Amino acid sequence: MQTPSYPFATDHCLELPPAMTSAREGGAPVLVQPPFGPPAWLVTAYEDARLVLSSPVFGRDRERVGVALDGVAGVIPIDPSSGTLLAADPPDHTRLRRFVFRTFTPRRVEDLRPGTRRIADRLVDEMLDAGPPADLVDGFGLGLPVQVICELLGVPASDRSRFTAWLEALVAGSALSVAEIMASVDEMNAYLGDLAAQRVDAPTDDLIGALVRERIEGDGLTNDEVINLVRALLGAGHETTAAQIPNFVFLLLRGGDYARLVAEPALIPRAVEELLRYVPLVSQGSFSRFVLEDVEVGGVLLRRGDQVLVDIGAANRDAAAFPDAESLDVARETNPHIAFGHGLHRCVGAALARMELQVALEALTTRLPTLRLATPAADLHWDPTRLIRRPDELPLTW
């Protein structure tokens, strides 16, 4: 039987493809052929996803099973997490993650909330001053997370547009070649290296400064590791949240839940969790994992060296884990979603993303209670080649 191509075709980028639902309901991993690399096992069931994401039998370090950089299964020509914390296994992963947790603390994130509110209010002011229609993607959606993460890291405001271009290249999907993607990575690494070098002679209290201190005073963090950690945090803390803001607002407006949050602002934290569960943010399964020893998943024997893609979007709509899983319920009380991953590689920026998304919905529903789409939902364009799903534009009026 022919191996099906993956990602599966869908009429709308925020809906699961019918083939995905069928694969999950089949109850076992399915062998699929992504655009790049060899065939890989696609895991879609919630419990199987948690197993693969947390078990040490599945690694992220391709070198442990002798896989070349261009031999990694995926929907884009190169894994943008390569060389970072996101693609490391213990003991390196444990050591690197310890440095991040030491500097990227919950208190540091919560201390950012008042400043994030000020940024959000300023961006809404700009929308109001310009008047409708306003594109939420290019304005508020992009502006909020890029300003927050750059302030956290200590990136000059004048350079933020450069980061936007570099990060966009990493998630542009198959539209760019390996050479173009690597050129953006090299430019970003060189820039971050310069910022880190400046903090050797002139220490700062931002996150780059803290990591540089760990390199100088700590026990084993190299200069390249500082750069790669910052690059990973930039990618995780910027592009995903920048996409989720317009995704969330689109779904809330389409289903009528935006007005409910205007009337019941106390529901916003629950709504954020439910939207995180409901939105299939990544257009492929999580970055490829490598089977380190023979193991059975969902009744299928996976062999050492096989590659596995976990489709978190599908797992988060598994009826075995979530009652009425295909419905968006902004008041859902129990919500053990895995939108931020699970296990060792669970997103270290989860608290930051939650805070930013809560602040974004608070600012919009409070300041723009009559917000609505300025164009029919059917006319919006969703680029199916992007690694991170979002509309190209989201024109809004009020």
Secondary structure, DSSP 8 states (H G I E B T S, - for coil): ----BSS---SSTTS--HHHHHHHHTTS-EEEB-SBSS-EEEE-SHHHHHHHHH-TTEES-GGGGT--GGGS-BSSSS-TTTTSGGG--TTHHHHHHHHHHHHS-HHHHHHTHHHHHHHHHHHHHHHHHH-S-EETIIIIIHHHHHHHHHHHHT--GGGHHHHHHHHHHHTSGGGS-HHHHHHHHHHHHHHHHHHHHHHHHS--SSHHHHHHHHHHHSSS--HHHHHHHHHHHHHHHHHHHHHHHHHHHHHHHHHTHHHHHHH-GGGHHHHHHHHHHH---BSSSSS-EEE-S-EEETTEEE-TT-EEEE-HHHHTT-TTTSTTTTS--TT-S-----TT--GGGS-TTHHHHHHHHHHHHHHHHHH-TT-EESS-GGG--B-TT-SB--BS--EEE-
